[in-house]
């Protein structure tokens, strides 16, 4: 009779459990040290104020424009119709059902509050987070397209295509992203918007110049990743495809690139994670992404410690989610 086998986790060596215990001990020690350090700082922690920067209730006051008297307050569905009687006759004012602050017979003076309407609004943190996600996704898509074509051009036998891609990659990789954002916004943006204004067209918002800077920056690194992935595929694969009658583009699309994608996914994920964090530089051209929104909140609330902890946590959630998605895609590609 066979004895039931023990779970795989119980078959691991003792060194595994010692290492796991050491990890959690180090982690607990770091958390405890951070807590002790925060207690030594002369600072009042106000975590209870954080939720209002995600969502909050906006109060809108409906005020009287002239003196008068409330003649009636009638219901119309979920709304209320306030009838004011003044020197100029009757005036009908629509107000929210639960926010009416007057009753029939009340004397009203100009500026008095008739009703208060409350509705939920998105806070600065969620606005900045959404803009960071939006900019990162758009820049990533354009960066992949640019990098794919530039990477293929890097291994092309055509000197014009190869040298053009090489020049693009070296120029972009050889200068900081901050400088490129300045060039796109203050130089190219000024020129393009001036031409558009002279011809009667609307100007392009700063957001798209920021996206262009990030996309061209990411495209240069993606190009090198694609080039390395293509060159890592054995030359015999291309020769076998060409011997079957495929043209060079067909061999690249159907044979080389599908194999290269499996190898370039991990470095691509690292590049896109860096792109999410690099989006924090767009605040210098008045784009209210997550970091700029956090700076604005800190300026108003003076809650520097709490807000920067929350900002770092939100970036961590974004990058960790992207890492998990890439790992899932890797598993699917390997299985496929």
N, C-alpha and C positions, 0 to 999 in steps of 0.2 A: 504494500500500500504506500502510495507516494504521500509524503508529508507536504503540506501547503507551503509554497515558497514565500519567503518574506518579501515585502515591498522593496523595489529597487533602491529607495532612499535609505533603507536600513543596511544595505550592503556596501555603502560607501565607506572608505577607510576613515580611521580616527582623525587623521590629519585634516580631512575635509571639515569635520565638526569643529576642530580647534581653530581652523582658519575662519569659519563662519562666526564663531564666538568672538574672535579677535576683531572682525569687521564691525560687528554690532557694538562691541565695547568702544572701539575708536569713534564710531558714529555717535554713540551716546555721550562720549567724552567731549566731542566737538560741540554738540548741542548744549551740553551743560556749561561749557566754557563760554559759549556765545551768550547764554542766559545770564551768567554771572557778570560778564562784561557789560551787558546792557543795564544791569542793576547798578553798576558803578557810575553810570553816566547820569548827570543831572538833567534828565529829560522826562517829560510827562507823556507816556504812551497813550494814544487815543485811537485804538483800533475800532471803537464803536462808530467812528465817523467815516470809515472806509466805504461801507455799502452805498452811501449817497453818491459816490463818484462812479458807480456802476449804473444804478438806476435811482431816480428820485421822483417825488411828486411835485409837479409844477403847479403853483397856485396862480390863477388869473382872476383878478378882481374886476367886476363890472360896476362902474361908477355912474352916478347920475350926472347929466350934462347941465341941468338947470334946476331951479327950485320948483317944488310942487308937492303933491300929496298922492300917496298910494291909494288908488281907487279900488283895485282888485288884483288878486293873484290867482290866475286860472291855470288849471292843468291841461297840457296838450301832450299826451303820451308820457314820456319820461321827462319832458321839459316843462317849464312854467312860463306863462306870459304875464308879465308885470305891467299893469296899466297905470301910468302916471298922469295926474291932472295938474296942469300948470297954466301959466299965463297964455301960452301959445296953443292951448287945447290939450287933447289927449295924446299920449305917446305910448306906444306898445314896445316893450322890451322883452326879448326872449332870453331866458336864463336857465341854468341847469336845475333839475328838480330838487336835488339835495343841498344845493348851495345857496338858496334864497335867504337873505338876511333881513327882509322887511315883511311887514304885514299890512293888510288893508287898514287905512286910517292913519298910517305913519306920515309925519311931515318929513319931507326930503329936501336937502339943500345940495347945491352943486358940489360935486366931489364926494358925496356920501357913497358908501359901498352898498350896492343893491344885492349882489350875489357874488359868490366865490366858486369858481370851477376848478377842480383838481384833476389832473391827468398825469400819467406816468411819462417820464422823459428819459432818454438814454444819457448817461453821464459821460464825462470826458474820458474816463478810462476805456469804456466800451467803444466810444467813437474812435479813440486812438488805436485800440486793438483791431477794430474792423479795418481801419485805413492801412495799418501795417500788414494785415492779411491780404487785403486787396492789392496793395502795391507789390508785395512779395510774389503773389500768384501771377500777376501780369508780367512782372519783370522776369520771373522764372520761365514762363512760356516763351517770351520773346528771346530770352537768353539761350534756351535750348535750341530754338530754330537757328539763331545766329551761330551758335557754337557748332551745331551739326554741319551746317554748310561750310563754316570755316575749317572745321576738323577734316572734312572730306577734301577740301581744297589743299590742306596742308600735306596730304599724301598724294595729291594729283601729280601727273607727269607734265601738266601744262605749266610752264614757268610763270606766266602772268597770274594764274590762280594761286599757285603755291607761294609766290613772293608777296602777293597782295595779302593773303591770309597771314603770312609770317610777319609782315609789317604791322598789320592790325593787332595781332597777339602781342608783339613786343611793345608797341606803343601803349596799349591799354594796361598790360601787366607791369609796365615800367613806371607808372604814375599812380599816386594814391586815389582812391575813390572820392575822397573829399575834394580834391582838385578837379576831378572830372565833373563832379556835380556843379562846382562853381563855373566851369567852362560851359557846360550845357545850359545852365540857367542864365548867367550874367552875359555870356558872349553869344552863343548860338541862339538862346532864347530871345535876347534883345533884338538880334538881327531878324529872326524869323517873325517875331511879333510886329516889328516895325514894318516889314514888307506886307504882312497881312493887314495891318491898320491902314496903310496907304492904298490898298486895293479894296478896302471896305469890308474885309472879313473879320470875324471875331478872333480875338487873341487866344492863344493856347494857354491853359492854366499851368501854374508851376508844377502841379502833380505829374504831368506827362513828361516834363523835362527831367524830373527825378526818376521816373520809370525808365526813360531812355538811357540815363546815365547808369542805372543799375543793370539794365538789360545788356548794354554793350560791355560793361565791366564783367558781368557773369559770363557773357558769351565768349570772351577771350579765354577764360579758364576752362569752360566747357569744351572749347575747341581743342585744347591740349589734352583733355581727358579723352575726347573722342579719337584724336589722333593716336594716343597711346593704346586705346582699346583696339583700333583697327590694326595697328602694327603688331599687336600681340597675337593676332590670328595667323596661323601658319600660312605661308605663301602658297602651299599646296592647295588650300581651300579655293583660293582665287583661280589657280591654274585649272583645278578640276571643274569649276563652274564655267570657265571660258572654253574648256574642251567639250562641254556639253552644248555649246552654241550660244551661251549667254553673252550679252554685251557687258562692258565694264559697269554701267549703271545697274543693270539687272543683277550682276554678281554681287555688287555692293549692297543692294536693297534686300535680296533674297537669301544671300549666303553669309556675307561678311558681317553686316550690321546686326542681324539677330544674335550671332554669337558674341559680338563685341558688347552688346547691351548688357549681357549677363555679367561681364567683367567691369563695366564702368558704372554700374548702379551705386556701389558703395561710395566711390569718390564723388559722384554726382550728388548724392545725398549730403555729403559734407559741404559741398559748394553751396547747395541751396540753404542749408542751415546757416552758413556764414552770411548768405544774402539776407535772410530774415533779420539777423543781428545788425547787418550793415545798413538796413533801412532806417536805423536810428539817426543816421547822418542827414536825413532829409529834413529834419527840423530846422536846419540852417537856412533853408529857402522857404520858410513859413508853411511847411506842410505839417499838419498836426497829427503826426503818427504817435505811437505809444510813448516814446521817450519825451517828445515835446509836450504831449498832454500831461505827462507826469510832472515835468518841470513847471508847467502853468499851475497845477494843483499845489505843488510845494510852495510856489511863490505866494499863493493866496492863503493857504491853510497853515503854512509853517510846519507841516508834518513830514519832514524830510525822511526820517528813518522808516516810518511805516510805508510811505508811498514808494520809495525805492525798493523796499523788500517786495511789495506787491508787483511792481514793474518787472523785477527780475523773475518772479514766479510766473508771470504771464508769458514772458519770453521762453522760460523753461518749458511751459506747457506746449507752446507752439513747436519748439524744436524737438521735444520728445515725441509729440504726435507725428511729426514728419518722419522721425527715425523709425517709429513703429510701422508706418505705412510703407516705407522703403523695405523694411525687413519682410513684410507681408508680400510685397511684389517680388522680392528675391526668391522667396519660397515658391510662389506660384510659377515663376519663370523656370526654376530648377525642375519642378514637377512636370511642367509642360515640355 
